[in-house]
Structure formats: C-alpha cells, structure tokens
Amino acid sequence: MNHEDMIAAESEQLASVLATAHPRAQVPTCPEWNAADLLWHLTGVQRFWSAVLEQDVRTDDAAESLESAAPPQPSAISEMLPVRKVATQELVDQLRQLGDDEPRWTWWEADQTVGFTRRMQVCEAVMHRIDAELTAQMDVGPIAAEVATLCVDHCVDVMWGWMPDWATWTPQAVVELVAEDTGGRWLIEVGRWRGTGPESGRNFDVPRAVRAGTDAPAPTAQVSAPVDHLARWAWTRRGEAEVTGQTEATSAVEQLLAQGIQ
C-alpha cells in the first residue's frame, strides 16, 4: 500500500461525493455533523497534521497552539472544496518527505512518530469517505484488503485502547475477530476502565479493548466478517459482522461498539 496515494484518493472521493450533497444532510454515522461539517472536519484534520509535521511539533502546548489557530468554518461547501484540496496535498507532501521513525507529536502517548500519523490519516480518510457516501445515500465503495487490515489493526491498538494513567482496567472477556476472506485474526480483551478524574472529580466507567496477551484465557465470543466489513464494523461504519458467543462477552462487545468512533 502507498499510504499517501490512499489518503489522496480517499479524500478526493469524499470531496467529490460531498460537492453535490445537501450541506445540511445529516451524517448517519456521526449524527452531530452534517455534510458541510464532515467536509470541514477532514479539511481541518489534514491541515492540522500537515502543520504538525512541517513545524516539527513535539509538545502538547505547541499542538494546542496550532489547534487554537484553526480558521472558522466557511458558510458554503463550495468555499471549502479548494481549501480541502490544498490541505490534502500539503499533508501528503509532508508524509512523503518524512520517515516513519522520525519524531513528531501525536495524541497517542505511546507512539510519538510520523508513522502513527501516516497510519491514522489513512484510516481517517477511508472512514470519512464512507461517512460521505452514507450521507449521500450512495452505495459504499469497498476497502482494499490491505487497507482494511490496517484499519482493524489501528482500531485494536489505538482507537479502543486509550485509558488515563489514573484509571483501573478490568478485563471482562476475550474475543476473537476473524476476517473470513483473508484469514486475519485479532485476539482482544474487552472490558472497562474506571476511576475518578483527579482534576474534574468526575467518575468514569468506560468500555475499552486491548490486544490479548499470550496468557489470556480462550475466547468466549467471535466476530466474523470479510475484512472490509470487519473494519467498518470496528469503526462503527455500518459493517455487517456476525457476533457469536457467551452473553457476557457479546454484551461487552456491544458496549464497546456503542461508544462509536468519530
């Protein structure tokens, strides 16, 4: 896979779909957004990360400064389209110049490298392209097997796994994800993290999943689908997957998915 070509192609497809969509059409997979919001979201994300890469951002403060400088959303999709095109090109150009191991700030503390951003931005473009097609009530285009596998990997390793360092993690079940067409398998522990925020005083009880360790018990549930649908299922983009197993395990999976991923 050429990550940069994939980002460019998926972003172009998203823009092409949204160019003719009603700007207030609701995004069914991100219902707090409409079509215009979705286009501006991807534009802003790509502008932000290209700036992180270009300016060699390494700290939370520098990243927050970039984010606070984001321009306001234009009133019309037609005004957003050329800005999106430039944002995608600038992101792709930066990624092509940098190696995966080069350090840059990311929101995922465990991986402060360009490689994280490269993988994340492929997933971002693919999933929001699907959002655009669903918003326009179009048939959703397929995800290439290699790209879908990356998206499942990234969901398992990152999107489901965040937890603050003051929280307590309680696994509830081991679940196996199976890509029926490629043979890919992911063994995950599903459970919840709990704790009280030290600054807010708020109590948290949040679903979470991580890769299962070698000493994990045997899985008590399985999620099966072709890999493109498995990726869409994991990212809550209306992928069709069969979930079978013990009630406690399948319930934990349902709660994990109910959080959604923007």
C-alpha positions in Angstrom: 0.0 0.0 0.0 1.1 3.5 -0.8 -0.3 5.4 2.2 0.0 8.8 0.6 -1.8 7.7 -2.6 -4.5 6.2 -0.4 -5.0 9.3 1.6 -5.2 11.4 -1.6 -7.7 9.1 -3.4 -10.0 8.6 -0.4 -10.0 12.3 0.3 -10.8 13.2 -3.3 -13.7 10.7 -3.3 -15.1 12.2 -0.1 -14.9 15.7 -1.6 -16.5 14.6 -4.9 -19.4 13.0 -3.0 -20.0 16.0 -0.7 -19.7 18.5 -3.5 -23.2 17.6 -4.6 -24.7 16.7 -1.2 -27.1 18.9 0.6 -24.9 20.8 3.1 -27.3 20.1 6.0 -27.8 16.4 5.2 -27.1 14.5 8.5 -24.1 12.2 8.6 -25.8 9.0 9.9 -22.6 7.6 11.4 -21.7 10.9 13.1 -25.1 12.3 13.7 -23.9 15.5 15.4 -22.4 16.5 12.0 -24.0 17.4 8.6 -22.4 17.1 5.2 -20.7 20.5 5.5 -19.3 19.7 8.9 -17.9 16.4 7.7 -16.0 18.1 4.8 -14.6 20.8 7.1 -13.7 18.2 9.7 -11.4 16.3 7.3 -10.0 19.6 5.9 -9.2 20.8 9.4 -7.7 17.4 10.4 -5.4 17.3 7.4 -4.4 21.0 7.8 -3.5 20.4 11.5 -1.4 17.3 10.9 0.5 18.7 7.9 1.4 21.6 10.2 2.5 19.3 13.0 4.8 17.5 10.5 6.1 20.6 8.8 6.7 22.6 12.0 8.3 19.6 13.8 5.8 19.9 16.7 6.9 17.8 19.8 4.8 19.1 22.7 1.2 19.3 23.9 1.5 23.1 24.2 2.7 23.5 20.6 -0.1 21.2 19.3 -2.7 23.2 21.3 -1.4 26.4 19.8 -1.8 25.0 16.3 -5.3 23.8 17.1 -6.4 27.2 18.5 -5.3 28.9 15.4 -7.7 27.0 13.1 -9.8 29.2 10.9 -13.6 29.3 11.2 -15.7 27.0 9.0 -16.8 28.7 5.8 -20.6 29.0 5.2 -20.7 27.0 1.9 -19.3 23.7 0.7 -18.1 25.4 -2.5 -15.8 27.5 -0.4 -14.4 24.5 1.5 -13.6 22.4 -1.5 -10.4 24.2 -2.7 -9.2 24.5 0.9 -9.7 20.7 1.3 -7.7 20.1 -1.8 -4.8 22.1 -0.6 -4.9 20.6 2.9 -4.8 17.0 1.5 -1.9 17.9 -0.8 0.1 19.5 2.0 -0.4 16.5 4.2 0.6 14.1 1.5 3.7 16.2 0.6 4.8 16.2 4.3 4.3 12.5 4.7 6.3 11.7 1.5 9.2 13.7 2.9 9.4 12.0 6.3 10.2 8.5 7.5 8.0 6.6 9.9 10.5 6.7 12.7 11.0 10.5 12.8 9.6 12.0 16.0 6.5 14.2 15.9 3.8 14.9 18.5 0.7 12.8 18.4 -2.3 12.4 20.8 -1.3 8.8 21.4 1.4 9.0 24.0 2.9 5.5 23.3 3.8 6.5 19.7 5.2 9.9 19.0 6.3 9.3 15.4 5.4 10.2 11.9 4.4 6.6 11.3 1.5 6.9 13.7 0.2 9.9 11.8 0.6 8.1 8.5 -1.5 5.2 9.6 -4.0 7.3 11.4 -4.6 9.5 8.4 -5.2 6.6 6.1 -8.0 5.4 8.5 -9.3 8.9 8.9 -9.7 9.4 5.1 -11.2 5.9 4.5 -13.7 6.1 7.3 -14.8 9.6 6.5 -15.1 8.7 2.8 -17.6 6.0 3.9 -19.4 8.7 6.0 -19.7 10.8 3.0 -21.2 8.0 0.9 -23.7 7.1 3.6 -24.6 10.8 3.9 -25.3 11.0 0.2 -27.2 7.7 0.4 -24.8 6.1 -2.1 -23.6 2.5 -2.2 -20.4 2.3 0.0 -17.3 1.6 -2.0 -15.1 -1.3 -0.9 -12.0 -1.0 1.2 -8.9 -2.8 -0.2 -8.0 -5.8 2.0 -4.6 -4.3 2.9 -6.1 -1.0 3.9 -9.0 -2.7 5.8 -6.4 -4.8 7.7 -4.5 -1.6 8.7 -7.8 -0.1 9.9 -8.6 -3.1 12.1 -5.1 -3.1 13.5 -5.3 0.6 14.3 -8.7 0.3 15.9 -7.5 -2.6 18.1 -4.1 -1.0 19.0 -5.2 2.6 19.4 -8.9 3.6 19.0 -10.2 1.1 21.5 -7.2 1.2 23.8 -6.8 4.7 25.3 -7.1 5.0 29.1 -5.8 7.7 31.5 -2.9 6.7 33.8 -5.0 7.2 36.9 -7.7 4.7 35.8 -8.1 1.0 36.7 -8.6 -1.6 33.9 -10.9 -4.6 34.4 -11.0 -7.2 31.5 -14.3 -8.9 31.1 -13.9 -11.3 28.2 -11.6 -12.4 25.4 -13.0 -12.1 21.9 -11.6 -13.1 18.6 -12.1 -11.0 15.4 -11.9 -13.1 12.2 -11.5 -11.8 8.7 -13.3 -14.6 6.7 -11.7 -13.7 3.4 -8.1 -13.1 4.3 -7.7 -15.3 7.4 -6.7 -12.4 9.6 -7.3 -12.8 13.3 -7.2 -10.5 16.2 -7.5 -11.7 19.8 -8.7 -8.9 22.1 -9.6 -8.4 25.8 -12.8 -6.4 26.2 -13.6 -4.7 29.5 -13.9 -1.3 31.2 -11.7 1.3 32.7 -12.9 3.1 35.8 -11.7 5.9 38.0 -12.2 9.4 39.3 -10.6 12.3 37.3 -8.1 14.0 39.5 -8.9 17.5 38.2 -12.6 17.2 37.4 -13.7 14.9 40.3 -15.9 13.1 37.7 -16.4 9.3 38.0 -15.7 7.3 34.8 -16.8 3.9 33.7 -15.8 3.4 30.1 -15.6 0.4 27.7 -12.2 -0.5 26.4 -10.4 -3.2 24.4 -6.7 -4.2 24.0 -4.9 -7.0 22.3 -5.0 -10.1 24.5 -1.7 -11.3 26.0 -0.2 -14.7 25.5 -1.5 -15.8 28.9 -5.1 -14.7 28.2 -7.9 -17.3 28.5 -9.6 -18.8 25.4 -12.0 -16.5 23.6 -15.7 -16.8 24.6 -17.0 -14.8 21.6 -16.2 -14.3 18.0 -16.8 -11.6 15.4 -16.6 -12.8 11.8 -16.9 -10.8 8.5 -15.0 -10.1 5.3 -12.1 -7.8 6.2 -13.6 -4.7 4.7 -16.8 -5.2 6.7 -14.8 -6.1 9.8 -13.0 -2.7 9.5 -16.3 -0.9 9.0 -17.9 -2.8 11.9 -14.9 -1.9 14.3 -15.1 1.8 13.3 -18.9 1.8 13.5 -19.4 2.5 9.8 -22.3 0.0 9.3 -20.2 -3.0 8.6 -22.0 -6.3 8.7 -20.4 -8.8 11.0 -21.6 -11.9 12.9 -21.1 -11.8 16.6 -21.5 -15.1 18.4 -20.6 -16.5 21.8 -21.4 -16.2 25.5 -23.7 -13.5 26.6 -21.2 -11.7 28.9 -18.7 -11.5 26.1 -21.1 -10.4 23.3 -22.6 -7.8 25.7 -19.1 -6.4 26.4 -18.6 -6.1 22.6 -21.9 -4.3 22.2 -21.0 -1.8 24.8 -17.6 -1.2 23.2 -19.1 -0.5 19.9 -21.9 1.7 21.3 -19.3 4.4 22.1 -18.7 4.9 18.4 -15.6 6.5 16.7 -15.8 9.9 15.0 
